[in-house]
Structure formats: structure tokens, C-alpha cells
Amino acid sequence: MNKISSHPFVIGVAGGSGSGKSTVSQQVLASFGAEMVSVVMQDDYYCDQSHLTPEVRRQQNYDHPQAFDWPLLVQHVKALRNGEAIEMPEYDFTQDNRSDRTIPVKPAPVIVVEGLFALYDADLRKMMSLKIFVDTASDVRFIRRLQRDINERGRSVESVVGQYLETVRPMHKQFIEPTKRYADVIIPHGANGPAIDVITTKVASVIGQLKRS
């Protein structure tokens, strides 16, 4: 089992669908490399739905906090924080269910937890040293989501628009937007360059301190 010598610096990156969360996470990863940064994607922690038919799966509300396997997510972040490697589930959005594969994630000095509800759960927030909310205009988020779901997840325009109106927009207002109050840093206008520079500078400082300890 892989071990690291001291508690890592845990960063939570939250925000609405299409806000630019992944851009922030990937910029941190690209700046310091996989040996220094591990990323946990909340999207892969949707509940297993093998007991449901494909038709019923498509009708679920995937923008509600109850759609996620919180015990497993918290358990995995705790394990990484304690220097233990995990097998992160892999979610197949074309099947609306977990795949049979898992993704190995090694412990690292910096752990990034990225997702719609990264700042929602109190147990997760307690483990975070830096909490970020990516704040992006709703029209920009919708366009990005539309492009992603059509190109990457095989969705139709009608289904994306219907889901946005029925669940994405109301769930954002009810559950995601309020988590902004927990953020240490709010990034306006998506993943803008100056904000990314500030975050990577902070991470560089933390990594330097961990190396000296």
C-alpha cells in the first residue's frame, strides 16, 4: 500500500455544471504533476444503479445530493489523507451506472476533490485546507453542458435541455449555489488565468513546506 509521510493539503473545488471546475483541477495537476497531485472526481461517486432498469436510471435526478455515494467518497478521501491508495469507482454516463472498472488513485501531497457538491458535506469540508467555488454565469454553464453532453455522453439536444430545466437549474439554486458561503476563494467568470495563478502559487508554497517538513 502506498504511503506518504505527512497529511496532504486537500483542496475542494465546487461549482455548477459547466462552471470550469475541471479546468481548475487540471491546471493544478498540470502545474505540479501526478506525483504531487491526485484528483478525486465526485462525478465517479454517483450511486450504483445496477438494480434499476435503464429506463428508470434515465429518470433519476442526478443533480440532487442524494444521487451520490457519500459514505464511499468520504471514506476514500480519508484514506488518501492517511496516505493510503484507493480504487475510485468509474461512472459510465452513457449507461447511467458505474462501470465494472475502477481507477487507481495514489496518495499525494495535494489532493483535489472536484464536484458539484464538493463543499456540501460537512465531513468532507473538515478535511479541506482550501475550499474553492468556481462561479460562472448560468448561460455559459448551460452552453458548456450542452456541448459536453452531446459530444461526450451521446445525449440529444432535447434531453439536455429538458434535464436542465427540470433538475439542473432548480437543484443548482437550491443546493449548489448556497455552498458558496463555505468557500475560502470564489473564482468569478470561470477558471480565469489570474485566479489560477493565485491558486497554483499557494499550492507551490504548500508543496515546498511539505518537502521541508
Residue pairs with C-beta under 8 A, 6 or more apart in sequence:
1 84
1 85
2 83
2 84
2 85
2 106
2 107
3 83
3 84
3 107
4 83
4 107
4 108
4 109
5 83
6 109
6 210
6 213
7 81
8 80
8 81
8 107
8 108
8 109
8 110
8 111
8 210
9 109
9 110
9 111
9 129
9 130
9 203
9 206
9 207
9 210
10 77
10 81
10 110
10 111
10 112
10 113
10 127
10 128
10 129
10 130
11 28
11 110
11 111
11 112
11 113
11 128
11 129
11 130
11 131
11 132
11 203
12 113
12 114
12 118
12 119
12 124
12 125
12 128
12 130
12 131
12 132
13 21
13 24
13 25
13 112
13 113
13 114
13 115
13 118
13 132
13 134
14 21
14 114
14 115
14 116
14 117
14 118
14 119
14 120
14 131
14 132
14 133
14 134
14 176
14 179
14 183
15 21
15 116
15 133
15 134
15 135
15 136
15 176
15 187
16 116
16 136
16 138
16 141
16 172
16 176
16 177
17 63
17 116
17 141
17 144
17 145
17 168
17 172
18 136
18 140
18 141
18 142
18 143
18 144
18 145
18 148
19 134
19 135
19 136
19 141
19 190
20 134
20 136
20 187
20 190
20 191
21 114
21 115
21 118
21 134
21 191
22 114
23 190
23 191
24 114
24 132
24 134
24 187
24 191
24 196
24 199
25 39
25 112
25 114
26 39
27 191
27 196
27 199
27 200
28 37
28 110
28 112
28 199
28 200
28 203
29 37
29 39
29 112
31 200
31 203
31 204
32 110
32 200
32 203
32 204
32 207
34 106
34 108
35 108
36 108
36 109
36 110
36 207
37 108
37 109
37 110
37 111
37 112
37 203
38 80
38 105
38 106
38 107
38 108
38 110
38 111
38 112
39 105
39 111
39 112
39 114
40 73
40 76
40 77
40 80
40 88
40 105
40 111
40 112
40 113
40 114
41 88
41 114
41 115
42 68
42 73
42 113
42 114
42 115
42 116
42 117
42 118
43 91
43 115
44 88
44 89
44 90
44 91
44 103
45 68
45 69
45 70
45 72
45 73
45 88
45 89
45 91
45 115
46 62
46 67
46 68
46 69
46 91
46 98
47 67
47 68
47 69
48 69
48 89
48 97
48 98
49 57
49 60
49 96
49 97
49 98
50 97
50 98
52 60
54 95
54 96
57 95
57 96
57 97
58 96
60 67
60 96
61 67
61 167
61 171
62 167
63 116
63 167
63 168
63 171
63 172
63 175
63 176
64 167
64 171
64 175
65 117
65 120
65 175
68 117
69 89
70 121
72 89
73 121
73 124
74 121
74 123
74 124
76 86
76 88
76 105
77 111
77 113
77 124
77 127
78 127
79 85
79 86
80 86
80 105
80 107
80 108
80 111
81 107
81 111
81 127
82 107
83 107
84 107
85 104
85 105
85 106
85 107
86 104
86 105
87 102
87 103
87 104
87 105
88 102
88 103
88 104
88 105
89 98
89 99
89 102
89 103
90 98
90 99
90 101
90 102
90 103
91 97
91 98
91 99
92 98
92 99
93 152
93 153
94 153
94 154
109 206
109 207
109 210
109 211
110 203
110 206
110 207
113 124
113 128
116 176
117 175
117 176
117 179
118 124
118 131
118 179
119 125
119 128
119 131
119 133
119 179
119 180
119 182
119 183
120 175
120 176
120 179
125 131
125 182
129 206
130 184
130 185
130 199
130 202
131 182
131 183
131 184
131 185
132 183
132 184
132 185
132 186
132 187
132 199
133 179
133 180
133 182
133 183
133 185
133 186
133 187
134 187
134 190
134 191
135 180
135 186
135 187
135 188
135 189
136 189
136 190
137 189
138 169
138 172
140 190
142 164
145 160
145 164
145 168
146 157
146 160
146 161
146 164
149 155
149 159
149 160
150 156
150 157
150 160
180 186
185 195
185 198
185 199
187 195
188 195
